[in-house]
Amino acid sequence: MSERWRAAMERALYGDDGFFRRPGPGSGPARHFRTSAHASPLFAGAIATLLERVDEALDQPARLDLVDVGAGRGELLRGILAALPPAVAARVAAVGVEVAPRPEDLPDPIGWTSAIPSGITGLLVATEWLDNIPVEIVELDSSSRPRYWCSTADGTVTLDESPLEPRDARWLADWWPLAGLPEGARAEVGAPRDEAWAAATASLARGMALAVDYGHVAGDRPLFGTLTGFRDGRETAPVPDGSCDLTIAVALDSLRVHHLLTTQREALRLLGVDSRRPPLALASTDPAGYVRALARAGEAAELTDPAGLGGHHWVMYWV
């Protein structure tokens, strides 16, 4: 059966047997793709530093919320809590938001839910969440008319002959106009991401919301879109059968609800992640310390590499 791409992606990722719902220790997202949270504990340490700054700005409330949207198997939450000073960690109410069942080995103090809680006082973080929110894909046909992608479970794509829905046509006109582009040019209609981010930020009573993701802005839209699949750590054909991750880069500028948009490279540097190599003299005075510092520098370099994870963007909003 063929269906529009958004519905096919929704079923493949979040259906009863979808990619993100599969239980078991070997079925988590970390097995299939590498995010900043998986790459190095330095990332969790930087988010912990950000949470401390939010805590100070909020005058150290008795309860400090930490909400991880798209929490995977709780890797980032565990890392943040481990990096916080004990006095701060004691006030933190950590919650993972994920469609998969609660991991069996998750520490008891960490909550687990399928919906973003309301009234958050603290920090909401969403690392590579928006790119997994299903959207429609539109392609120009031989007559330069935009048509919806339809796909079967095996990835066979056809174009729907029906006209675009008004909401999608308006979003494209505002954010990703296709006029003048050649046959086969594609756009990914990001309205569902805009709405999801707006809803996430609305959950804040006081504090900050942070989305970390890869994407593009007007003037830099990819001609043929960004749909990609990942399986077992490798890029693969984006087949909507539940066997692989399906990811679409985010039209970052259409996320209107934000106060700051910057690169991960710059954000992590401001939070103390330093990729500079340690001085060679340290190798003779403290060889073990030199090796540790060199390893940290290597991890920091991966997190801040502009051609890799450092090219991700941080979208920040605060109340």
Disulfide bonds with the S-S distance in Angstrom:
none
